[in-house]
Amino acid sequence: MKHVKGYENLSHQNKELFDTVYKLHLSSMDKEVRSFHIDEQINEVKWDPMSDCLRVYFKNGKTYKYWKNETWDQV
């Protein structure tokens, strides 16, 4: 994920959170939808201290919050 903007700025713990939730998120999608969410389609990932979660921004305009309990929500 080193090519994803912001990934290298995450703490070790937040990198692990991203990796875990991202895999779960992808596995929940059918193949067609998944193609719009592969790592090459991520614009940026960053920690949101106000919400205490990761925000993941995709090129398709969708944004997701990745939570510490290993769930996600679309913003």
DSSP file (Angstrom, degrees, kcal/mol; ACC not computed):
  #  RESIDUE AA STRUCTURE BP1 BP2  ACC     N-H-->O    O-->H-N    N-H-->O    O-->H-N    TCO  KAPPA ALPHA  PHI   PSI    X-CA   Y-CA   Z-CA
    1    1 A M    >         0   0    0      0, 0.0     3,-2.4     0, 0.0     6,-0.2   0.000 360.0 360.0 360.0   6.0    0.0    0.0    0.0
    2    2 A K  T 3   +     0   0    0      1,-0.3     6,-0.2     5,-0.1     4,-0.1   0.755 360.0  60.5 -58.6 -23.7    3.0    2.3   -0.1
    3    3 A H  T 3  S+     0   0    0      2,-0.1     2,-0.5     4,-0.1    -1,-0.3   0.577  82.6  98.1 -80.6  -8.9    1.7    3.8   -3.3
    4    4 A V  S X> S-     0   0    0     -3,-2.4     3,-1.9     1,-0.1     4,-0.5  -0.700  86.6-112.0 -83.3 124.1   -1.5    5.0   -1.6
    5    5 A K  T 34 S+     0   0    0     -2,-0.5    40,-2.2    38,-0.5    -2,-0.1  -0.319  99.3  13.1 -56.9 128.4   -1.2    8.6   -0.6
    6    6 A G  T >> S+     0   0    0     38,-0.2     3,-0.8    -4,-0.1     4,-0.6   0.133  94.1 106.4  94.0 -19.3   -1.1    9.0    3.2
    7    7 A Y  G X4 S+     0   0    0     -3,-1.9     3,-1.4     1,-0.3    -2,-0.1   0.916  78.4  52.2 -60.7 -43.7   -0.5    5.3    4.0
    8    8 A E  G 3< S+     0   0    0     -4,-0.5    -1,-0.3     1,-0.3    -3,-0.1   0.731 104.4  58.6 -66.5 -21.0    3.1    5.9    4.9
    9    9 A N  G <4 S+     0   0    0     -3,-0.8    -1,-0.3     2,-0.0    -2,-0.2   0.578  86.4  99.9 -84.4 -10.1    2.0    8.7    7.3
   10   10 A L  S << S-     0   0    0     -3,-1.4    -4,-0.0    -4,-0.6    36,-0.0  -0.424  80.8-108.8 -74.4 150.4   -0.2    6.3    9.3
   11   11 A S     >  -     0   0    0     -2,-0.1     4,-2.4     1,-0.1     5,-0.2  -0.284  34.5-104.2 -66.5 163.6    1.0    4.9   12.6
   12   12 A H  H  > S+     0   0    0      1,-0.2     4,-2.2     2,-0.2     5,-0.2   0.916 123.9  51.4 -56.1 -44.1    1.9    1.2   12.6
   13   13 A Q  H  > S+     0   0    0      1,-0.2     4,-2.1     2,-0.2    -1,-0.2   0.898 110.7  47.3 -62.3 -41.6   -1.4    0.5   14.5
   14   14 A N  H  > S+     0   0    0      2,-0.2     4,-2.7     1,-0.2    -1,-0.2   0.818 108.3  55.1 -73.2 -29.8   -3.4    2.4   11.9
   15   15 A K  H  X S+     0   0    0     -4,-2.4     4,-2.8     2,-0.2    -1,-0.2   0.925 109.6  47.4 -63.9 -43.5   -1.7    0.7    9.0
   16   16 A E  H  X S+     0   0    0     -4,-2.2     4,-2.4     2,-0.2    -2,-0.2   0.908 111.6  50.8 -63.2 -41.6   -2.7   -2.6   10.5
   17   17 A L  H  X S+     0   0    0     -4,-2.1     4,-2.7     2,-0.2     5,-0.3   0.942 112.2  46.8 -60.2 -48.2   -6.3   -1.3   11.0
   18   18 A F  H  X S+     0   0    0     -4,-2.7     4,-3.0     1,-0.2     5,-0.3   0.950 112.4  49.4 -58.9 -50.4   -6.4   -0.2    7.4
   19   19 A D  H  X S+     0   0    0     -4,-2.8     4,-1.7     1,-0.2    -1,-0.2   0.906 115.1  44.3 -57.4 -44.7   -5.0   -3.4    6.0
   20   20 A T  H  X S+     0   0    0     -4,-2.4     4,-1.9     2,-0.2    -1,-0.2   0.954 118.1  40.8 -66.4 -51.8   -7.5   -5.5    8.1
   21   21 A V  H  X S+     0   0    0     -4,-2.7     4,-3.1     1,-0.2    -2,-0.2   0.877 112.2  56.2 -69.3 -36.7  -10.6   -3.5    7.4
   22   22 A Y  H  X S+     0   0    0     -4,-3.0     4,-2.8    -5,-0.3    -1,-0.2   0.917 108.0  48.2 -61.0 -42.8   -9.8   -3.0    3.7
   23   23 A K  H  X S+     0   0    0     -4,-1.7     4,-2.2    -5,-0.3    -1,-0.2   0.916 114.1  46.4 -63.5 -42.9   -9.5   -6.7    3.2
   24   24 A L  H  X S+     0   0    0     -4,-1.9     4,-0.9     2,-0.2    -2,-0.2   0.913 112.2  51.4 -64.0 -42.2  -12.8   -7.3    4.9
   25   25 A H  H >< S+     0   0    0     -4,-3.1     3,-0.8     1,-0.2     4,-0.3   0.942 111.8  45.8 -60.9 -49.9  -14.4   -4.4    2.9
   26   26 A L  H >< S+     0   0    0     -4,-2.8     3,-1.6     1,-0.2    -1,-0.2   0.896 108.6  56.2 -60.8 -40.4  -13.2   -5.8   -0.4
   27   27 A S  H 3< S+     0   0    0     -4,-2.2    -1,-0.2     1,-0.3    -2,-0.2   0.703 100.0  60.5 -68.1 -17.5  -14.3   -9.3    0.5
   28   28 A S  T << S+     0   0    0     -4,-0.9    -1,-0.3    -3,-0.8     2,-0.3   0.563  94.9  81.2 -83.7  -7.8  -17.9   -8.1    1.1
   29   29 A M  S <  S-     0   0    0     -3,-1.6     2,-0.1    -4,-0.3    -3,-0.0  -0.661  80.6-117.3-101.2 151.6  -18.2   -6.8   -2.5
   30   30 A D     >  -     0   0    0     -2,-0.3     4,-2.7     1,-0.1     5,-0.2  -0.407  41.8 -97.9 -77.0 167.5  -19.1   -8.7   -5.7
   31   31 A K  H  > S+     0   0    0      1,-0.2     4,-1.4     2,-0.2    -1,-0.1   0.849 120.4  51.8 -57.8 -40.9  -16.4   -8.7   -8.4
   32   32 A E  H  4 S+     0   0    0      1,-0.2     4,-0.4     2,-0.2     3,-0.3   0.939 114.6  40.9 -64.6 -47.7  -17.9   -5.9  -10.4
   33   33 A V  H >4 S+     0   0    0      1,-0.2     3,-1.6     2,-0.2     4,-0.2   0.879 108.6  62.3 -67.4 -38.7  -18.1   -3.4   -7.5
   34   34 A R  H >< S+     0   0    0     -4,-2.7     3,-2.3     1,-0.3     4,-0.4   0.836  90.7  67.2 -56.6 -35.2  -14.7   -4.6   -6.2
   35   35 A S  T 3< S+     0   0    0     -4,-1.4     3,-0.4    -3,-0.3    -1,-0.3   0.760  98.6  52.3 -61.7 -23.6  -13.0   -3.3   -9.3
   36   36 A F  T <  S+     0   0    0     -3,-1.6    24,-0.3    -4,-0.4    -1,-0.3   0.441 112.3  46.5 -87.9  -0.4  -13.9    0.2   -8.4
   37   37 A H  S <  S+     0   0    0     -3,-2.3    -2,-0.2    -4,-0.2    -1,-0.2   0.251  76.7 127.3-126.5  10.6  -12.4   -0.2   -4.9
   38   38 A I  S >  S-     0   0    0     -4,-0.4     3,-2.7    -3,-0.4     4,-0.2  -0.259  78.0 -99.2 -65.5 162.2   -9.0   -1.9   -5.6
   39   39 A D  G >  S+     0   0    0      1,-0.3     3,-1.5     2,-0.2    -1,-0.1   0.776 122.7  63.1 -59.6 -27.6   -6.0   -0.2   -4.1
   40   40 A E  G 3  S+     0   0    0      1,-0.3    -1,-0.3   -36,-0.1    -2,-0.1   0.663  99.3  57.6 -68.5 -14.2   -5.1    1.6   -7.4
   41   41 A Q  G <  S+     0   0    0     -3,-2.7    18,-3.1    17,-0.0     2,-0.5   0.378  81.8 105.3 -96.0   2.5   -8.5    3.3   -7.0
   42   42 A I  E <   -A   58   0A   0     -3,-1.5   -37,-0.3    16,-0.2    16,-0.3  -0.740  46.7-173.3 -86.4 125.4   -7.7    4.9   -3.6
   43   43 A N  E     -     0   0A   0     14,-3.0   -38,-0.5    -2,-0.5     2,-0.3   0.889  66.2 -21.7 -78.4 -44.1   -6.9    8.6   -3.7
   44   44 A E  E     -A   57   0A   0     13,-1.5    13,-3.1   -40,-0.1     2,-0.4  -0.990  46.9-152.9-165.2 152.1   -5.9    8.9   -0.1
   45   45 A V  E     +A   56   0A   0    -40,-2.2     2,-0.3    -2,-0.3    11,-0.2  -0.999  26.7 163.4-130.8 136.6   -6.1    7.4    3.3
   46   46 A K  E     -A   55   0A   0      9,-2.3     9,-3.1    -2,-0.4     2,-0.3  -0.997  39.0-105.5-152.3 155.0   -5.8    9.5    6.5
   47   47 A W  E     -A   54   0A   0     -2,-0.3     7,-0.2     7,-0.2    -2,-0.0  -0.621  24.5-154.7 -79.5 135.0   -6.5    9.4   10.2
   48   48 A D  E  >> -A   53   0A   0      5,-3.3     5,-1.5    -2,-0.3     4,-1.5  -0.889   9.5-174.7-110.9  98.0   -9.5   11.4   11.4
   49   49 A P  T  45S+     0   0    0      0, 0.0    -1,-0.1     0, 0.0     5,-0.0   0.794  81.3  59.4 -66.4 -27.2   -8.8   12.3   15.0
   50   50 A M  T  45S+     0   0    0      1,-0.2    -2,-0.0     3,-0.1     0, 0.0   0.876 118.9  28.8 -68.5 -36.6  -12.3   14.0   15.4
   51   51 A S  T  45S-     0   0    0     -3,-0.4    -1,-0.2     2,-0.2     3,-0.1   0.528 103.1-129.3 -98.9  -8.7  -14.1   10.7   14.5
   52   52 A D  T  <5S+     0   0    0     -4,-1.5    16,-0.4     1,-0.2     2,-0.3   0.936  73.6  94.6  58.3  49.2  -11.4    8.4   15.8
   53   53 A C  E   <S-A   48   0A   0     -5,-1.5    -5,-3.3    14,-0.1     2,-0.4  -0.936  78.9 -94.9-153.7 172.2  -11.3    6.5   12.5
   54   54 A L  E     -AB  47  66A   0     12,-2.4    12,-2.7    -2,-0.3     2,-0.5  -0.782  29.7-147.9 -92.2 141.9   -9.5    6.2    9.1
   55   55 A R  E     -AB  46  65A   0     -9,-3.1    -9,-2.3    -2,-0.4     2,-0.5  -0.957  10.8-164.6-109.4 130.0  -11.0    8.0    6.2
   56   56 A V  E     -AB  45  64A   0      8,-2.8     8,-2.2    -2,-0.5     2,-0.5  -0.967   2.6-161.0-119.7 120.4  -10.5    6.3    2.8
   57   57 A Y  E     -AB  44  63A   0    -13,-3.1   -14,-3.0    -2,-0.5   -13,-1.5  -0.884   6.6-160.5-107.1 125.6  -11.1    8.4   -0.3
   58   58 A F  E >   -A   42   0A   0      4,-2.8     3,-1.8    -2,-0.5   -16,-0.2  -0.725  28.6-120.2-105.6 155.3  -11.6    6.6   -3.7
   59   59 A K  T 3  S+     0   0    0    -18,-3.1   -17,-0.1     1,-0.3    -1,-0.1   0.728 110.6  67.4 -63.0 -23.6  -11.3    8.0   -7.2
   60   60 A N  T 3  S-     0   0    0    -24,-0.3    -1,-0.3   -19,-0.3     3,-0.1   0.417 121.4-105.1 -79.4   3.9  -15.0    7.2   -7.8
   61   61 A G  S <  S+     0   0    0     -3,-1.8     2,-0.2     1,-0.3    -2,-0.1   0.336  79.3 130.7  92.5  -6.6  -15.9    9.9   -5.3
   62   62 A K        -     0   0    0     -5,-0.0    -4,-2.8    12,-0.0     2,-0.4  -0.571  37.6-164.2 -83.4 145.0  -16.8    7.5   -2.5
   63   63 A T  E     -B   57   0A   0     -2,-0.2    12,-3.1    -6,-0.2     2,-0.4  -0.986   4.7-169.0-127.6 138.5  -15.4    8.0    1.0
   64   64 A Y  E     -BC  56  74A   0     -8,-2.2    -8,-2.8    -2,-0.4     2,-0.5  -0.944  17.6-138.8-126.5 148.4  -15.5    5.4    3.8
   65   65 A K  E     -BC  55  73A   0      8,-3.0     8,-1.8    -2,-0.4     2,-0.6  -0.930  16.0-154.8-101.2 128.4  -14.8    5.5    7.5
   66   66 A Y  E     -BC  54  72A   0    -12,-2.7   -12,-2.4    -2,-0.5     6,-0.2  -0.928  16.8-152.8-105.8 119.0  -12.8    2.5    8.8
   67   67 A W    >   -     0   0    0      4,-2.7     3,-1.6    -2,-0.6     4,-0.2  -0.491  24.9-116.5 -95.9 158.7  -13.5    1.9   12.4
   68   68 A K  T 3  S+     0   0    0    -16,-0.4    -1,-0.1     1,-0.3   -15,-0.1   0.713 112.9  65.6 -64.7 -21.8  -11.4    0.3   15.1
   69   69 A N  T 3  S-     0   0    0      2,-0.1    -1,-0.3     1,-0.0     3,-0.1   0.252 121.9-105.9 -86.6  15.2  -14.0   -2.4   15.6
   70   70 A E  S <  S+     0   0    0     -3,-1.6     2,-0.2     1,-0.3    -2,-0.2   0.814  84.3 114.7  67.2  34.8  -13.1   -3.5   12.0
   71   71 A T        -     0   0    0     -4,-0.2    -4,-2.7   -47,-0.0     2,-0.3  -0.726  48.5-150.2-120.2 175.6  -16.3   -2.2   10.4
   72   72 A W  E     -C   66   0A   0     -2,-0.2     2,-0.3    -6,-0.2    -6,-0.2  -0.978   6.5-162.0-146.6 156.8  -16.8    0.6    7.8
   73   73 A D  E     -C   65   0A   0     -8,-1.8    -8,-3.0    -2,-0.3     2,-0.4  -0.993  24.6-121.7-137.4 143.6  -19.4    3.1    6.8
   74   74 A Q  E      C   64   0A   0     -2,-0.3   -10,-0.3   -10,-0.2   -12,-0.0  -0.721 360.0 360.0 -82.5 136.2  -19.8    5.1    3.6
   75   75 A V              0   0    0    -12,-3.1   -11,-0.1    -2,-0.4    -1,-0.1   0.422 360.0 360.0 -88.3 360.0  -19.7    8.8    4.2
